[in-house]
Amino acid sequence: MTLRISGKHMDIGDAFRTRITDRVGEVIGKYFDRGFSGQIVVVKSGSRYTADCMIRLDSGASLQAT
């Protein structure tokens, strides 16, 4: 499991990074048995936050969410 977590217009702290890593690991582990890698970008726009997530499973499938 390798996740690259970054922020656009904001800093990602250690606690937030750990929370994201743990939750993504739980969700992927619930539905898929193999490993994964990917990137998550958290974007701050005014008072609004969004996250762009791209996960590549070891089986070759790709998952993308915004």
C-alpha positions in Angstrom: 0.0 0.0 0.0 1.5 3.2 -1.2 -0.5 6.4 -1.0 0.7 9.9 -2.0 -1.4 12.4 -0.1 -1.0 16.1 -0.9 -2.9 19.3 -0.4 -3.6 22.1 -2.8 -3.8 25.5 -1.1 -3.4 23.8 2.3 -1.0 21.8 4.4 -1.8 18.2 5.2 -0.9 17.5 8.9 0.3 14.1 10.2 -3.0 13.3 11.9 -5.1 14.1 8.8 -2.6 12.1 6.6 -2.9 9.1 9.0 -6.7 9.3 9.0 -6.9 9.3 5.2 -4.4 6.4 5.0 -6.3 4.3 7.6 -9.8 4.9 6.1 -8.7 4.2 2.5 -7.0 1.0 3.7 -10.1 -0.1 5.5 -12.4 0.5 2.5 -10.1 -1.1 -0.1 -9.4 -4.0 2.3 -13.1 -4.6 2.7 -13.7 -5.2 -1.0 -10.4 -6.2 -2.5 -7.8 -8.7 -1.2 -4.7 -7.5 -3.0 -2.6 -4.4 -2.5 -3.0 -1.0 -4.0 -1.3 2.3 -4.6 -2.5 5.7 -5.5 -2.7 9.4 -4.9 -5.1 11.7 -3.0 -5.2 15.4 -3.4 -7.2 17.5 -0.9 -8.2 20.9 -2.3 -9.3 23.9 -0.3 -11.5 26.4 -2.2 -12.7 29.1 0.1 -14.6 27.4 2.9 -15.1 24.2 0.8 -12.9 21.1 0.8 -12.8 18.5 -1.9 -10.7 15.4 -2.5 -9.6 13.8 -5.8 -8.7 10.2 -5.3 -7.1 7.8 -7.9 -6.4 4.3 -6.7 -4.7 1.6 -8.7 -5.3 -2.0 -7.6 -2.6 -4.7 -8.0 -5.1 -6.6 -10.1 -4.8 -3.8 -12.7 -8.1 -2.1 -12.1 -8.2 1.7 -11.4 -10.7 3.5 -9.1 -11.3 7.2 -9.3 -13.4 9.4 -7.2 -13.9 13.1 -6.6 
